[in-house]
Each structure stands twice: as C-alpha cells, then as structure tokens.
Amino acid sequence: MPKLEKKIVKAKKNSYIYEGIDSRGSKIKGEIEAETISLAKANLRRVGVNANKIKRNTTSLFSYAKKEKIKSSDITTFARQMATMLNAGVPLVQSLEIIAKGTDNHSVQDLIIAIKSDIEAGRNFSDALKRHPKHFEELFCNLVHAGEASGSLEKMLARIASYREKSESLKRKIKKALYYPTAVVFVALIVTVILLLFVVPQFQTLFKSFGADLPAFTQLVINLSDGLQKSWWFCLILLFIGAWFFTVTKRRSAKFRRLLDQLILKLPIVGRILQKAAIARFARTLSTTFAAGVPIDQGLDSVAGAAGNIIYSEAVMKIKEDVTTGVQLQLAMRTTGVFPNMVVQMVAIGEESGALDGMLDKVATIYEEEVDMAVDSLSSLLEPLIMSILGVLVGGLVIAMYLPIFKMGSVI
C-alpha cells in the first residue's frame, strides 16, 4: 500500500488597507497583515475597529523592499518621546498614536502601531514590547515592567533613554577607535596593490632594455608584481575564503570568539580602550537596573549581555554566582581579576553607604570620559603613523623602481 506523504504548507500573510471606526468613534485607516481578508476583519474587530472598507494592498510587495531598517537610535528616540509624552499627562495609547504619526520611518511606524494594537487588546506595555525581541532587548522590557509595577513608567522610560543614549555614544567612540586604523591599513594595501599591478610593470619593460642585473630590492618588487599579475584571482579567492572561514568560525565557535576577545584586549592601545569601555558598560547597566529596583541576579544577566566582550561576560556571570550565594558585590568583583582596584573600592564604598547605584553611575562616567580621551589620543597618534606607513610602502616602491636608474647614472 503506497505511503501517503503529508505536506505542511505555511500560509503566507498578505497586507490589507482598511478604513473604519475605532472604539472611541473616531475615523481610522491603516494597514494590517493577515492570511485572508476574513482574518484581517476578525483581527480588526478584536482590537475594537469596525472596518467599513478593506482591500488587499497590491503595492505591498514593492514597498516592502523600500522599507527602512529600524536602528538602535530609533528605539532610543522612541523611549525618549514616550517618556516626554507620559510625563506631560498624555495617555499611553494616545502617546503611541502621536509618535507613530510623527515618524518618517515606515518600519518604526508599523512597529509602534503593532505595540498599540497589543495594548488595546489588553496586554501590558512590557508584554507588548516582549513580542518584538529583535528591537526591544530583555533589559528594556524588564525596566519597563519595573516602571509599570511601581507606577513610574515615565521616569523609567526617561532612564532607559538616557542609558541608551550614553551606551550609543560609547559605541560610536569604540567604532571610531577601531575603524580608523582598519581604514588606514586597507587604503595602504589598496595603494600597494595598484602600484604593483599598474606602475611596476611600466618600469619592468624599461629595465629589460638595460641588459644588466637589477638591484636585489628592485628584483624583489618585480617578482612580487609578476606573482600578483599571474595569480591575482587566486589571491582574491583566498581572501574571500579566509573572510568566510573567519565569519563562520566566529559565529559557530564560542572558543574562537573567546580567544579573539582575549587577544583584542591585549592589543597595545586599542585593548586598553576596549577594557575601559567594558567597565563603563558594566557600571552603567548595573547602575540603571539597580536604581530601577530590578533584582541583582536579573540585573547581572542584563550586564553580561551588554558587556560586549566574552571575557567580561564570563566575569559577570561568575559575579552573579557568588552574589546569589551571599558574597558581597565588591568581593565577587575582586575575585574575577578583570576590574581595576579603584572600581572595586568605589563599589565597596557604594555598598557600605547604601548608594551603590550612584557610585556605579560615577564609575561609568569616569570610564566613559577616559574612553573619550583615549580615542582622541589614538586619533592624534595615528596621524604620524599613517604618514609613516604610507611613506614606507609608497616610498619603498618608488625607491625600488629608481635604484637601477641611479645605478646607471653613477656608471655613466
């Protein structure tokens, strides 16, 4: 008897444009996704919208590709706007509606409308945010939940916005510190390859007419140029394979990521900047969660996720294990060996005085300022270094090409 094969087909959601009246009797129009038009009408009724007109959006397939991405700064702006609206006494649902209408990013608008629909369906604000983990991390949702429980949602959103603004400022500084030397090395390599592929061969044809042995340095450069011209495609393939292997290994292997983070922290100047940035993130995140009344174990989970480096993430998880067994925070930090003595002492003072959140905030501010100064120092230090690197590469190739000419001049 032939075996029947069962196929499971996932229904594709379509986009529908609707016009109708909401629960307050106001005219409303918008867009909703559903598998069929009947389900679209049912979903609208569920959120209190009586649809008079509803039709399939035939342009949604084309407009989808044009939708902007939702950046971290968009979520920060959303938190700041919500804090301002709620502080002014505007109701939660109305605040979401005003912010959605005021944004130019259609993806952000759709996200806010979805959150608004969930709240109108009876969910809490924090629960509605948890349905979008791609944009609202666990720390954001936990802090909003704490604000709802304490009745100070507007203050909590303002604190979240401040935390995210400072975190994003720190990220920009770190990117500046890392991208600058990377860009310099990349440009230097591109210039060298162009000279080897297009400039050196012109000199090579000239040298063939000399009928004499070339200097060793000149011959080395010509051999490099010949090798690159003959096997540039092989070098390009090797480069792509290396980049692919690095990306895949980094994504799949925790040991490789740990080794990479460990090596980065040991770099001469950049390593110190990243260490200070990790400590600033630790202090800023823990200060925010502690001031919000989030339990210490949940707060340390959020800190570990925001550390930005596996070495510090593992250290935070070790601190969590020690703190949950009754060990003081400053003693648990000391045993990890990754926090400077000054940070541990300031945390100890904060624990003894009962102002741990304020002390952690001061630690974060100090280390953020140190990161800022270190990045500025790195930028000024790299300027002469860039000139030296480009001078050695370009100047070395020029000297190699003119050595035979100088040799001929001395013979004549």
N, C-alpha and C positions, 0 to 999 in steps of 0.2 A: 504494500500500500504506500503510495508516494507521501513523503513527509511535507506537510504544509509549512511554508516559511512565513513567519509573522513579521510584518514591517511596521515600524512605528514612525509615523511622519509628524514632524513638529509643525504646527500651523504657524504661518507667517503673519506677523502683525501688520495691519495697514493703518494709514493715517487718515483721519476724518476731520473735516472742518464743520463746526456746528455753530448755530445761533439759538439762543433761548433765554430763559428767565431763571435766575438763581433763587436760593431760599429766601433772600431779602426782598424779592420782587424787582430786582434790577436787571436790565438787559445785559446779556453777556454773550461773548463769542470767543471762540478759541479753537484749539486743535487737540485731538485725543487719539491715542493709538489703541487699536483693538483688532481681534482676528476677523470679526464680521461687524456689519453695521448694527445688528441686533445687540451684540455685546457692547458696542460703543454706546448705544442708547441706555442699556442697563447700567453701565458704569457711570454715566452722567446722572441717572436717577439716584444712584447710590450716594453721590456727593451733593444731592439736592438741586440738580439742574434739570429743568424741563425743556428739552430741545424741541424747537419749532422746525428748524431746518438742519439737516445733516447730510453731508455728501462726502464721497471719497476725495481725498486730496491727491490729484493726479500728478502734481508737481513735486510731491514729497521725495520721490526717488532722486530727482535732480537737485533739490535744495539740501538734501541730507549731506551730500559731499561738500557743500559750501559752508556748512555749519562750523563755527569757530570752536576751538578747543577750550575747555574750562581750565584755566590756570590757577595755581595756588593763590595768586594775588586776587583773583576774582572771588574766591571763598573768603579771603581776609576782608575785602571790601564789603561783602555781604554781611559778615559778622559785625563790622563797624556800623553799617547802615541800620541793621536790626537793633543794635544797642541804642542808637540815636532815636529811632522811631519809638521803641518801647519806653525809653526814658522821657519822651515827650507825651506819653499817655496814649499813643495810638495802639489799638488792639492788635494782637498777634497776626490774625488772618488778614486784616486790612494792611498791616505793615508789609506782609509778604506780597500782597497785590500791588501796592505802590512801588515797591522795589522791582518787582517783575516788569512793570510797565516802564520803569525808568532806565532799564539796562539796554544797551545796544547789542549785547551778545545774545543771540537767539538760544544758544545752548544753555546759558545761565538762566535765561527766561523760562525755558522748558523745565529746568531743574527746580526752580522756585515754585512754578505752577504745580508740579508734581508733589512737592512738600505741602503746599497749601491744600491740595486735594486730600492728602492723607490726614491732615489736621481736621479738615471739615468732615471727614469720615469718622472722626472720634479718636484718632491717635494723638499721643503727646508729641510735642515738638522734637524731643530727643529720639523718640521711636521713629518719627518720620525721617529724621536725619540718618538714622542707622540703616535705612533702606537704600542709602546711597554711599556705601563704604568707599567707593573709588574717590569721592570728593570730600567726605567727612570722616576723618580718622577716629579711632576709638577714643583718643584723648578729647577731641572736640565734643563727641557725643556724651562722654562721661561728665564733662564740665557743664554742659547744657542741662543734663539730668540733675546734677547737684544744684544748679541755679533754679530749676523748676521746683525741686523739693524744698529749697529754702525760701522761695518767693522772691528771689532777687535775680531774675533772669536777665534783666537789662544790664546789671553790674557784671554778671558773669560773661555776657557776650562782649562787653567792653574789655574785660580782662583777656578774653580769648583773642580779640582783635589786636590788643597791644602785644600779647605773646607772639602771635603770628607775624606781626609787623617787625618785631625785633629779630625773630628767627629768620625771616626772609632777608632782612638786612645783613645778617651774619652769613647766610648762604651766598649772597652776592659778593661779599668780601672774599669768601673762600674761593669762589669761581674766578674772581679777579686774580687771586694769588696763583691759581693752578693754570688758568688759560693763557696767561701772559707768557710764561716760559715755554709752554707747549706750542704756542703760535710761533715763537721765535725759532724753535728747533725745526718746525715744519717749513717755515719760509726759507731757512738756511738750507735745508735738504732740497727743496724745490729749485732754488737758485743753483746749487751744485749740480743737480741732475741736468738742468737746462744747459749749463756751461759744458758739461761732459758730452752731451748729445749733439749740440749745435755749434759750439765755439771751438772746442778742441779739435774736431775733425778738420776744420778750415786750416788750422796750423799744421795738422798732420800732413796734408797734401803739400804744404810749403816745405816741411822738413825732409820729405822724400827726395827733393831736388838737391839737398845739401851733399848727399853722398858721404856723410860722416856719422860716427857714432854719437848718439844723443846722450846728454847727462842722465844719470840714473833716476833723478827725481822726475825729469820730463818723460822718460820712458815709462815710469810707473803710472803717471797720469794718462798717457796714451793707451797703455794696456787696460786701465780702468774704463776709459772711453770705449775702446773696442769691445770689451766684455759687456758693457751696458748696451751698446748698439746691437750686438748679436743676440743677447738674451734678455732684453728689457721686458718682454712678455712673460718670461719665466719669473723674473723678479716681481712683476706686478701680481702674478698668480700666487706666488709665495707670500707676498704681503697680504693679499686677501685671505688666504688660508690661515695665516698667522692671526689676523684680526678676528676671523670667525672662530678659531680654536680658543682664543683668549676669551671672547664673549661667552661662548657656550660653557667653557670650564668655570668661568666666574659665576655664571648663573646656576650651575648644577652642583658645584663642589664647594661645600662650606669650608673645608680645609684650605682650599686655594684662596678663597676670599679672606680667611683669617690671616694666611701668610702674606697676602697682598696688603691688607690693612696694617699688619705689623711692620712690613718693610716701609710703607709710606710714612708711618710715624717716626721712623729712624732716619728719614731724609734730613740733610743738614739744616735747611731754613724752613722749608715747607712743612716738615714734620712737626716742628715747634708750633707753627701756626695752627695746624690741624689738632694738636693736643689742646691748645688753648680754646679752640672752637668747641671741641667735645666737652670740655669742662664747663664752658659757658652754656651750652645746650643743657647739660645735666642740671646745673644750678637754676637756669631759667624755667625749665619744665617742672622740676620738683617744687620750686617756689610757687608756681602757678597752681599746681594740683593741691599742694598743702594749704595754701590760702583759701582754696575753694572748698576745703573740707573733704576732699577725696581721701579714702583710706590709704595708708602708706604703701600697702602692697600693690594696690591698683595704680597708685602714683608712680611707683618704681617700674611697673610694667610699661607705662607710657614713656618714662625716661629712657628705658632700654630701647624702645622702638625709635626714639628721636635722637639717639646718641650719634648716629652717623658713622660709627666705626665699631667693628665686631669686638675689638679688644675692650672698649669701654662698655659695650652692651653686655658682654660676659661679666665684667666687673660689677655692673649694676645688678645683674641677676644674682651674683654672689652676695651683694649687699642685702638684697631682698631676703635671701635665705637666712642670713644672720639676724636681720632686724625682726623677722617673724618669730625667731626663737628667743627674742628678748634682748638682743645685743643693741647697744646704743648706735645711732647712725654714724657718729664720728669714729667710733671704734671699728665698725664694719667697713667704713671708707678707708681707714688706715691700713687694714689688713690686705686690701687689694693691691696696694703699691703703685697705683696709677694716678693718685691725686696728690698734688703738692702739699707740703706741710701747712702752708698758710691757709689753704682751703679747708683742710681738716680742722685747724684751730678755729677758724671763723664759724664753722658748723657747730663745733663744741660750744662756743660762746652762745650761739643762737639757741641750742638745746637747753643750756643752763638758764638763759634769760627768758625762755618761752617765746622768743621772737625768731623762730627758725626761718619762716618764710621771708621776713625782712632781710635777714642775714644772707640767705641764699640769693635774694634779689641783688644785694650789693656785690656778692661774688660774681654773679652773671654780668653785671655792669662793668666791673673791673676787667674781667677777661674779654668782654666784647671790645672794650677800649684798647686793650693790649693787642687783640687781633687786628683792629683798625690800624694801629701804629705799625705793627709788623708788616702788614700788607703794603703800607706806604713806603716803609723802609726797603721792602723787597723790590718794589717798582723802581725806586731810585738806584738800588744796587744793580738791577738788571740792565739799566740803560748802557753803562760802560761795558757790561758783559756781552750785550747784544752786539755792540760795535766790535768787540774783540773776536767773537765767534765769526761774524760775517767777514771781518778783516782777514782772519786766518784762512777761511775757506776760499773766498774770492781772491784775496791777495796771493795765497799759495798757488792757486791755479794759474794766475797771471804770471807769477814768477817762473813757474814750471814751463810755461809757453815761451817766455822771453829769454830763458837761460841759453838755449842754442844760439840765438841771435847775438847775445852778449859775448858768447864764446867765439863766434865767427868774427865779431868786431875786434876782439883782442888779438886774434891770429893775424888779421889784416894789418 
